[in-house]
């Protein structure tokens, strides 16, 4: 049994062949009409065998694909075998601007539109992994605070009397606490929107979320700058 059957419209043949080549180069086995359906064969039976004898179907999405009457049974067969996408039998790969509707709309697609060859290859192969965990540790999102240096054994630690907090210092403390709460709230909103963007397939919705994320990031920078300013005053 092959790993993938590449379903495409003839208008997207170059994309389909590039996808098939990239998959086989990475060690996967592939069935694709351009390479495997030979003269003298029965096209309909070849297509049926390709879909039935492949573990997953890759649908090369474009307006041509979505409007074609012949490609619909190909992705529909994979969908019928895994309607809840528990085994990810159907993996849509968007190669041109288009908007999947109906049942296809509910399935998250791999988006190669506008990517360079290197980034498209990374996105395609990365989508086949079970998890998208990065190879390196993510950057710490909080404020890094250096631990205090330990005194040498020979040094005497003499405690100094604590200064009585002035009215100005108390105001600064209150303001600092308020800014920190604002910073935490913005960070929480940013994280929630980022997760929502990862599960959004509609391009317009994705663009709207990106604008909201940019606005929140700008607010985060402003609040952080105000906190830094308070730190310099104290």
HELIX and SHEET records of a PDB file:
HELIX    1   1 UNK A   10  UNK A   12  5                                   3    
HELIX    2   2 UNK A   13  UNK A   25  1                                  13    
HELIX    3   3 UNK A   33  UNK A   36  1                                   4    
HELIX    4   4 UNK A   43  UNK A   52  1                                  10    
HELIX    5   5 UNK A   63  UNK A   67  1                                   5    
HELIX    6   6 UNK A   69  UNK A   81  1                                  13    
HELIX    7   7 UNK A  102  UNK A  106  5                                   5    
HELIX    8   8 UNK A  117  UNK A  126  1                                  10    
HELIX    9   9 UNK A  167  UNK A  198  1                                  32    
HELIX   10  10 UNK A  203  UNK A  233  1                                  31    
SHEET    1   A 5 UNK A  30  UNK A  32  0                                        
SHEET    2   A 5 UNK A   2  UNK A   7  1                                        
SHEET    3   A 5 UNK A  54  UNK A  61  1                                        
SHEET    4   A 5 UNK A  90  UNK A  94  1                                        
SHEET    5   A 5 UNK A 110  UNK A 111  1                                        
END                                                                             
